[in-house]
């Protein structure tokens, strides 16, 4: 098979909005064009003067999704000129009725339904008319805010999965002609899946977007305008849903195959929940450790002992910044790397001295933030005649005595005899095993 030349400009490294694959190829260069649906110029002069925006469409080589690599959501004025779909033709009305029936066949008698991007509220009201015992909520920062039906609550704001799902516990989430606009639709559905699983339930999700299968077959280019960042094929739509861990219960086309839709069941994989639980646990432990280390350094400074921090960059700089080892209370920082000498600790500002400074200016306490290097550093201290009363490392959010406390790092007892010359009172709890 003879392939057209790709060229350096044809191969693009850009994340796909549907499947997150990183490689795409050039698809359609529409030049610079004004907004097609949201410009609303009031005169011919305004129309000619409209800002031109780049139409740089590429196609993902993994799932076939088409998207504008130059799209910037900030350039689309949804806040002042909402994108309200208007189509009351018989064909479209029949499609809406068919879609409504697909959902009603799968809803309980008194459902809780959320629509993301409800627009004028027409579809949500139609569901409520068929199942008036239910609760219906729409989220749209630029959509309608009032409804003739008391069961329908139209809210002028964004739907935030982590905030809204746990409290509302919907049976069904609807998103129609929304996901072609944002920059990261796959990320949004993944948020929905995860937030629902975190709240302990698995709602249904109905998603509908325009489908470009026919445009690809016929070479039609005029659907590719700026406001539509994403253009789904049937395959890229299916791949996006699979990428989110969704179970597809029904997938179909409507309006003479100009749209593709799916009813899916949201769920998150157990490892995702385990990773999130572990991450939040680490976050909480880290916050407690930071507070503990700051208190221990405060207590250490109040003892009047002289202190040196060994290491002036990387982990040591991060330790000083996070634990509050400021230059006023802890001015002495040394390092074994001569290239760092004379530079300053990022953020806290101590001048970094060479290791041998401690040979002629001994201190009471040496803190080694790089605890995995503590054994080598202590041997280095012994070799160069550097002594102190205590060597402290951080372990499990505390400052502990390197030689006498329990920790998993190797200890050179021979070096201890050369380094530790006298013992002074430890900070509270810090030297206990």
N, C-alpha and C positions, 0 to 999 in steps of 0.2 A: 504493500500500500504506500503510495506516495503522499507524504504529508507536506502541508504548506510550511514555508520557513517560519520558525518561531521568532528568532531574533531576540536580542536582550530586552527590548521593550515589550515583547509579547508575554514573557514569563513574569508573573507577579507574585510577590510574597505578601499576602494580605489575608486576614482571617475571614473565613466564610461565615456569614450571619446564620446560615442554616445548620451547618455541621461542624463548624470551627476548624475545618481543614485550612492549612496555611498557603496552599499553592493554587493560583488561578491563572487563566490566560486571557488576553485581550478579547473582548466580545463585540463591543459597539462603542464607537467614539461619536457622540452626538454633538460635540463642540460645546460651546457655552450658550446656554439657553435660559430664559427667564422661568420663574415658577409658572406652571401650567394650570394649576387648580386653585392656588391660594394667593395669587397676586392681586386679583380684583382691581385692575386699574380703572380710574374714573374718567379717563379721557384718552384720546389717541396719544397725546404728548406723554402722559404717564406710562402708557403701554410701551412706547418706544424707549423711554428712559429707564425701564426696569433693569435691575441688576441681573447680569448674566452669570449663571452658575454652571460648573463643569459636569458634563454627562460622560463619565469615564467608566463604562460598564465592563465588567469582567465576568468570567464564568469559572466557578469552582471545578477543578478537575476531578474531585472526589464524588460529589453528589449532583453536579450539574446546575447548581443554583446560580442565578444571574443577579448581580448587585453592582451598585455604583461605588467604586473604590474611592471616589472623591467626595462622597456624601458627608455633609456636616449638618447634624440635626438642628444646630443653633441657627442655621440659615432659613429654617422653615417656620413661618410666623403663625403657629397653631393658636397661640394665645389671643391674637387679635383677629385672625381670619380662619375660624374653624373649618375643618374639612367635612361638611355635612353631605353625605351621599343623597342624591335625589334621583330616584328611578321608580316611577309608578306604572311602568308599562306592564301589560298583562303577563309577559314572559317572566319578568322579574317578580311580580306578585305571586305567580305560581311557584316560583323557586322558593320564595319566603314561606309559603304555605307548606310546601314539601319539607323544607328544613324544620319548620315548627313541629310537624307531625313526627319526624324522626326523633326529635327530642321528647315530645310528649309520650311516645310509646315506651320510653325508658325512664320516665320520671315517676316518683311516688305521688300519691294523691295530694299531699300538701308539701310540695318541694320548697327548698331554699335555693334560689337561683341568683347568681351574680353575673352581670354582664360588664366586661371591661371594654370601655369605649362605646357607650350606649348611643351616642349621637342624639337623635331626636327622641329616642326611647320607644320607637315604633315596635321593634321586635320584642322587647321586654314586655310591653303592654299586651302584645298579642299572646304571649305565653300566659300572662296573668289572666287574660280573658278566658282561656281554656281551663286553667287550674286556679280559680280564685281563692282557694284555701291556702295557697302558698305565700311565701315572702319573696319579693323580687327587689334586688338592689343593683343600681347601675353606678359605675364609676367613670367619670369623664370630666376632666378639668375644663373642657370647652363645650360640653354638650348641654342638653336641656336640663332644667333643674326642677320642673314641676310636671306632675302627671295627674290625669283625671282619675286614676285608680289609686285607692288608698293602700293597696298591697304593694305598690311600686314606689320605691324610694330612690330618687335620682340624686346622686351626690356629686357636687362639683369638685372633684379631686382625683388624684391618681390612686389606683389600687396598689397597695404595698403588701405583697404576700406575707412577709414575716410579721406584719402588724395586724392584717385583717383576716387571714384565713382561720386562725385558731378561735377567734371569737364568733365568727359567722357560721363556720362549719357548713358550707354549701353542699348540696347534693350535686349541683351542676355549675360550672363556670363557662361562660360563653365569651368568645372573642371573635368577632366577625369583622373582617377588613380593617384590621389594626396592625397585624404583625408584618405587613409589607412596608410599614413606615419607620419603625425604630432601627437602630444600628445593630441590635443584638437580640433578635427574637428567640434564638435557641437558649440564650441565657435567661430570658424571662420565663420560658416554660420550665426550665430547670429549677428556677426559684420557686415556681408554683408547686412542682413535684416535691421538692425538698421540704418546703414550709408545711405542706399538707401532711407529709409523712411525719414530720417533727411534731405536729399537732395530733397525730394518731388516727388519721382517717384518710380515705382514698376517694376523693370526689371524681366525678366525670368532668371532662373538659371537651367543649365543642369549639373547634377552630375552623375558620373559613377564610380563604385568601384568593385573590385572582390567580389564575393558572395560565402560564405562557406556552403550554405545549403546542397550541395551534399557531401562535406567533412564531415559534421556532420552525415549525413545518412550512409556513408560508413566507417567512422573511419579513414579517410585519415589524416595523421599528417604532411606530408612533405611540406605543404604550410605554416606552422607556423615557420617562420624564423625571424631573428631580425629586418631586415629592414621594414617589415610590422608590425607595431605596432598594427593596428586595423584590425579586420576581421569582416566584416559585414554579418549578415544574412539579409534576406529580411525584417524581422520584425524589427531588430535593425536599418536598414537603413531608414525604414518608420518612426520609432519612433524618430530618430534623426531629420528628416525633420519636423515632427510635433512639436518637442520640440522647433524649431526655428520659429514657427508661419508661416511656408510656406504653401501655398495652392498647393497641388499636382494636376497637370493637366494631367500628364501621368507618369505611372510607369511600367517598364517592365524588362525583362531579355534578355540577348543576349549571343552569342557565346556558344550555347548549355547550357544556364543557368549558365555559369561560371561568369557572371557579372550581376549586377543589376544597373539599371539607373532610373533616374526620371527627368522630366521637371517640375519645380515648379515656382510659382510666389512669389517673395520675398515681405514681408510686415512686419511692426512692429506694435504691438498693441498700441493704443492711450495712455494708461497709461505709456508705456515706454518713449514715447516722452515727456509726461508731467513731468515724474520724471527727465529726462535728462535736460529739460528746467529749472526746479527748481534747480537742482544741479549746473548747470552753473551759474544761478543767485546767488546762495549762494556763490559759489567760488568767483565771482566778488565782492560781498558785503564784503566777508571776507577779500579780499585783500585791499579794501578801508578802512575797519575798522582797519586792522593792521597798515596801514600808519597813520590813524588818531590818534590811540592810542599812537603810537610812538611819534608823534608830540606833543600830549597833555602831555605825560610824560616828554618829553624834556622841554616843557614850565613850567611844574610843578617844575622840578629840578632847573630851572633858577630863580624861585621866592625866593629860599633860605629857603622855609618852610621845616620843618622836616616831614618825611613821614614814616609810617609803613605799610607794607603789612600784612594783617591778613590771615594766612594760608601758609604752607610751602611745600605742596605736591599736587598731583592731579591737580585740576582745577587751583589752585593758582600758582603752578609751571608752568603749561602750559601758564597761563596769563603772567607771568614774562618773560618766554622764548620768546613768540611770540611778546609781546609788547615792548621788549627791556628794561625791568626793571633790569638793571645790578647791581651788588653788589657795584660798585663804587658810583653810584648816589643814589641808594636805598638800603643801607646796612641793614636796620632794617626789619626783618621778625619775626612775632610772631605766635604762634599757641596755641590752647587750649589743645592739646593732649600732655601730658608729655612725651609719648614715642618718639615723634619726636624731642624733645628738645635736642640740642647738635648735631643733624645731620645737613645736609646742603641741600639747595635747588638744586634739579637736574638741571644741565645746567648752572645756574647763580652763584651758590656757596655761597649764604648768609648763615651764621650760624643761625639756627632756635632757637629763644628764647621763653621762656614760656610767656604766656599771661600777667602775673603779672608784667613783666618788664615795661609795659606801665603805671602801677600805680605809679611808682617812677620816670619814665622817660617819661613824657607826650610828645606827638608830636602834630603838627598842623593838620595833615591829616592822616586818616586811610583809606586805600583802601581795600575793601572786594571783591575779585574776585568771590567768591561763592555767587553771588547775591541772590540766593534762600534761603541762610542761613543768610542773612543780619539782618533780624528782631531778630533772636535768638542771633546773635553775639552782636548786639547793646544792647540787654537786659543783656547779659553777661558783657558787658562793664559797664553798669549802676550798676550792682550788685557789681562789684569789683572796683568801683571808678575810672574807666578809662575815661578820658575826651579828647576832641580834638576840633578843630574849625570846621572841616568838616569830613563827612564820604562819600567816593566816591564809587560807583559801576559802572560796565560797563553795558550799555544798548544800544542796536542797534548801536554798534560800537563806542560809545563815553563814556567818563567818566562823570557821572552825579552825582549831589548831591543827596544822598539817601533820605534826608528829604524834600528838597524843589522842586525837579524835578518830572516830571510826569513819572511813570514807573508802571509796573503791580504787584510789590512785596509789601507785607504787611508792614506797618510802625507802630511802637509803639510810639505814641506821648508822652506818659509818660516817656519813656526811653530817648527821645530826650532832655527833660528838664534836665536830669541828665548828659547826655553825652556831649552835645554841650555847651561849655562855652563861646565862643567868635566867632565872624565871621571875617574871613579874605577874601580878594578879591579872587574870584574863577578864575580858569583858563578860558580862553576865551570860552564862550558859555557853559561851563560845568555845571553851576548851574541854567540854565534857564529851565523853565518848558515848 
